Structure formats: structure tokens, C-alpha cells
Amino acid sequence: MFKNPAKILFLSTLIMGTMVSISSTSWLGVWMGLEINLLSFIPLMSNSKNILSTEASLKYFMIQAIASSLLLFSLIIMFLMSNMLIMTLNHEVFSLMISSALLLKMGAAPFHFWFPGVMEGLDWWNNLILMTWQKIAPLMLISYTITMNIFFSVIIISSISIGSMGGLNQTSLRKLMAYSSINHLGWMIAAMESSENLWELYFLIYSFLSASIIFMFNTFQIFHINQNFIMMNNNPKIKFCMFTLLLSLGGLPPFLGFLPKWLVIQAMAELNSLLIVTLMVITTLITLFFYLRITFTAFLFSYSEIKWNYTPFYSNLFYILMMTFSTISFLGLMFSTLIFNML
């Protein structure tokens, strides 16, 4: 990606678009930032070697254009009805329309229908941008407008349910990561209702774990579950790193991925949202099931491997990075609680 100067240009404008959106003081500036972000990501998605990327780009553009139109339509009506160019939302209908447009932009359920299909057509680096960076602006804007009501409760429940159920019958790792992302979005929106810092911490840890896993998938060019079994049998350490990171992303104690979920459960319990917390824990167990299914079969069964796979095609730097990421994931929760107790 970074060998092409045009890609570097589009990557910088992608970052700029998000920054414009989250730092804007007017809703029109927000819309403009989102459009810059969208038009920068479309060229990054295109890849002549991948025939599915054109379909994914078109699908992504259509959905984002619809969401942007809905957002602009809502803002114009809101501005015509009263002078509300500044970021204040007094009317519940406008709040609902703007929130729906932003939820469609980031692919939260029940507006998730485009997300797994687009993920399937992209390479791993574009998937990482789509799963992490492209969610920053909509999440930040929703945190400005969120109020605890039935609408957001339905969004949380549908996101965690669809995110966990959708991944059960998937063999494609890209779709598996897409449904995992939808599930995590439900947790982030629930965290927003408690505090600003909580969802930002959740997002940071989620981004770190996703980036570590995708870095490994991209290095070995793994796209389906069955490729995990025949790869890396000659190096169990790398295999161990990959699957501990997957379990950490699922939120299994004692890994780092459990820390934000622990904090969200505690915060939601203090707000007396016990029904939603119970559903969130149950659906996380379903998500963990399909991670454990991959991990157990890859760890416990012996597979034949063709001889040329025994030649390692990764560098020492990759090996050191993977060990570092895995160690942070493995010991992060323990150190976090230790620092908290010392304070």
C-alpha cells in the first residue's frame, strides 16, 4: 500500500477527514469531514489483483452515500426548523435520524447488512482501516448525541446478538472478524452511556488486538479457518501467539481483552441496566465459543504439512513483534489491576 505515492496522499486525507469531523463545531463541518473521509477511502479499497474489491468499493460507496444523504437531510430540516447549526439536539426525532445515519456509516446492527460483504472483498490492511479508523468519527459523534432510551437499547441488543450469532456458521476469517466487530460495537455503545473515557479505552484495546491479529493474518495470507490448521505447525510459538490474541479479542480472562468488558459490566450494573448486561455476557460467551472452536481444533489436532511450508518466510522483526503483542495481551490485565491497586 505504502509504495504508491497516491495511496499515501489518500491515507493522509482519510486521517484529515476524521479529524475535521471530530473537531468540528457545526454539523455541516461534521458532514464535510465524513465526505472527505469517504472519498479518500474508496481509492484505497481498489486493488487490480483482487476482483472482489471493485464490488466492495461500489457497495461501500452506495451505503455511505445513503447515510451521508440521510445525515445532511436531517441537518437541513433541523436547521430550517430552528437555528441549530451548533451541536445541540433538543428534538428527539432529529437525534434519532442523525444517530441512525451514523450507525449505518459504521455498520452497527440492524444497519450491519453491508459490513460483512464489504469486508470479504478487501485485503487485510483495508479491513483493519474499516474495522478501526473508519469507526472513530461516527462513534465520537454518537457520543455527543446519545441518550439512554429504547432506541439505543435496541441497537445494543441487536448488535451483540447479530455479532455473536452471525459468526457461528462462518468459515471465512474476514466475515468472522466483521461479526466480531459488530459485537464489539454493541459493547462500545453500551460503554458510551456510562462515560466518555470508558468507550475510548474499549476502542483502544479493541484496535490494538485487531491490529495484532490482522498483522499476523496478512503476513501468512490466511483468509479461511482451514488455513490455520496447515500453517505454522513447524513453529508452535507463532501459532500460540495468534490464538491467544484471538481469545483475548473474545474477552476471555485472564487476557487483556477482558479488562474493558469487565469495566463495562461494572458500569452498566451501577446504572441498573441488568437485563442488557445479562444479554451482553450471554452473547459474549457465544462469541467465545466460535473463537474456542478454531483454537481447540488448531491446537489439539495434528495435521500434515507440505514440505515447502517449513521454510519460514517471516523476519526476526515479525517474530519479536508477535511475541511483544502476545505478551501485552497475556499480561495486560494483570499489570492493569496491579497498577490500579498501587494507586
N, C-alpha and C positions, 0 to 999 in steps of 0.2 A: 504493500500500500504506500509506503513512505518513499519509494524510489521515484514516484511520479510527482513533479512539482505541482501539478494541478490538484492532486489529491491533498497535498499539504495546504494549499490555498483553501480548498473546500472544508478541510478539517478545522482550520482556524476560524472560518466564517461560521461553522457549526457551533463552535465554542462561543463565538461572539453573539450569535443569535440567542443562545440560552442565557448568557449574561445580560443581554438587553431586556429579556423577558422578566427575569427575577429582580432586576434592579429598577424597573420602570415604575413611575409614579402614576401613570394613567393606563387605563385598559386598552387604549389604542396602541400605546407603546408595547404592551404585552403581546397583542396580536401581531404587531410588526416583527417582534423578536422571534415569535413562533414560526412566522413565514420564512424569515431568513434561515432559521434552523432547518426547516423542512426542505427548502430549495438547495441547501448545502449538502444534505444527507443523500438526496436522490443520486447525484453523480458518484458518490462514494459507494453506493449499492451496486452500480453497474459493473459487470465483470464479463468480458468476452469468453472466458473459459467455462463459465457456468451458465447453462442455457436457462435455468430457472430464475436467475437474478433479474431478468427483464420483466417476467411476470410478477415477481415480488416487488420490484420497484414501482410498477404500474398500480398494483394493489395498494401499496403503502401510500402512493401519491393520492389515489382516489379517496381513501379513508381520511387521510389528513386534510385534504381539501374540503371534504364534507364537514369535518369537525371544525375547521377554521371558519367555514361559512356560517355554521351554527353559532360559533362564538361571536363573530362580527355582527350577525343578525341580532343576537341578544343584546350586545353592547349598544348598537344603534337605537334599538327600541328603548332601552333603558335611558339612553342619553336624551332621546326625544321626549320621553315622559317627564323627566326631571333632570336638572343639571347635575348629573352624577359621573362626570368624567374622572373624578378622583376615585380611589379604591374604597368605596363604601357600598355595601349591598344591604338595602333596607327591605327590599321586597323579596319574599321567599321564592316567587316564580322565577325571577331573574337569577337568583342564586342557584336554583335547580338547573336551569338551562345552561348556565356557564359551567357548572360542575359537570354536567353530562358531556359537554363538548370536551372538557379537559380529560375526563375519564376515557372517552373514546380515543383521544390522542395518545394516551399511554397504554391502552389495551386492558383496562380493568374490566372484570366481568360485571354485568352481562354485555358489555361492549367489546368483548375479547375476540370475537369471531375471526378477525383478520390476523391476529397476532401469531398463532402457531404456523399458519400458512406462509406468512412473510418470513418468519424465522427459518423455515425449511428451505427457502430458496436462496439464502445468503451464506457467505462463508463465516468462519468463527469470529473474526475481528469485527465484522459488521454486526453480528449477533450481539457481541459484547457492548457495542455502542448503543444498539437498540434496547438492550436489557438494562443498561445503567444510565448513560449520559442523557438519552432521549426522554428519560422519566423525570429528570431533575426539575425542569421548568413546570410541567403540569402538576407535579407533586407540591412544589413550592407555592404555586398559585392556588391549588385546592386548600392548602393550609391557611391561606388568607380568608377563604370563603366558608370553611367547614363549620357546621353547627350540628350538634348531636340531635338528629331527627330520624324518622323512619327511613327516609331515602338513603342516608349513609349507612344505616344498619343493614338494609337490604343489599347494598353494594358490598359491604364487608362479608356478609354471609355468603353471597353468591360467588365472590372472588375466592374465598377459602374453599368453598365446596367444589367449584368447577376446576380450580387449580389442582386439587388433590385427586378428584375423580378422573379428570381428563388424562392424567399421566399414567393411569393404571394399565392401559392396553397399548402403550406406545413402545415401539422398538427403535424409533429414531431419537437420538440423543438431543437433537436440536428442538424437537417438539417437547421432549421431556423437560428441557431447560425452560421452554416457553411456558408450559403449565406450572412449573415451579415458580417462575417469575410472577404469574398471575396470583398464585397462592401467597407469595410474599407481599404483593401489593395490598392484599386484604389486611395483612398484619400492619403494614405501614400506615394505611388509612385509619386503622384502629388506634395506632400509636399517636396519630395526629390529634385525636380527641383528648388525649391526656396532656401532651406538651410538645413544643416545637423541637426541643433537644432530643426527645426520645425517638421520633421517626428519623431524624437526621443520623443518629447513632446507628439505628437499624439499617438505614440505607448504606452507610459507610461500610459496615461489616458485611452486608449482602454483596456490595460491589467488590470488596476485596476477595471474598470467597468465589464469586462468579468469575472474576478475572483470573484467579489462580487455576480454576478448573478448565476454563476456556483456553488458557495458555498451554495447558497440557494436551487438551484435545486437538488443538491446532498443530502442535509440534508433531504429534503422531498421526495427524489426519484421520481421527476417529470420528465417525458420524453415526454409527449404529451400535446397539448393545452388543451384538455378537462379535464385533471387532475388539471389544475389551478382553475377550477370553483368549484370543490367539496372540495378542500383543503383549510385550513386556514380560513374558514368562521367564526370560533369562535374567531379568532384574526385578526381583520382588520388592525392593525398596521403593522404586518408582511407582509400582502398582499399589503399594501400601499408601504412598502419598496421595495418589489420585482418589482412592476410595475413602480415606479418612476425610479428605476435603469434601467429598460428596455427602458423607454422613454429617459433617459439620454444617453444610448448607441446609440439610434437612432438619437441623436443630436438635441433634442427639447429644445429651450430656455425656461426657464432660468436655465437649468441644466448644470452640469459641462461638459457633452459630447458635448455641443455646442461650447465650447471655442476653441478646436483645429480646428474644421471645420470653425469657424469664421476667425481664423488666416490663414488657408489655402486659403480661399476665397479671403482674402485681399492680400496675397502674389501672388496668381495667377492673380488677377486683375492688380497688379503692373507689372507683366510680359506680360500683354496684351493677356493672354490666355482666352479670354472672352467666346468663344464657349464652351471650355471644362468646365469652371466654371459654365456656364448655365446648361449644361448637368448634372454636378455633383449635383447641387442644386435640379434639377427636380427629379433625381433618388433617392436622399435622402428623398424627400417627399413621394415617393413610398414606401421606406423602413419604414418610419414613419407610413405609412398607415397600414402595417400589424402588427406593434407594437401596434398602437392605437386600432386596431380591437380586439386584445387579451385583452388589458387593459380595454376598454369600456365594453365589454361583461362580464368580470370578476368582474368589479366594480358595474355595474348598475343592473345586474340581480340577483335575489335571487335563490339559489339552495338548494335542500335538501341535508342533510349530515348524513351519518350513525353515530350512537351514539359513537362508539369507537374512531372516529376521533377527538372527543372533548378532549381526553386526550393528553396534549402536550408532545411530545417526544423529544423536544429540550431543551437545557440547558439555564440557565440565561446568560452564556457567549455568546452563539449564539445570543441571543436576543440583548445583548449590542453591539456585533459586527455589526449586521444588522442595528441597529439604527445609529451607527457611520458611516458605509459605506453610508447609505442613506442620512445622514446629509451632508457628504462631497460632495456627488453627487448633493444634492439640493442647497447647499450654496456655492459650489466651485467657480462657475462663478462670483458670486457677490464679494467674497473675492479677487479673482484674479484681477478683474478690479479695486477694491478698492486699492490693493497694487500697481498696475501699476500707478494709478493716484497719489498716495502718492510719488512714486519715481519720 
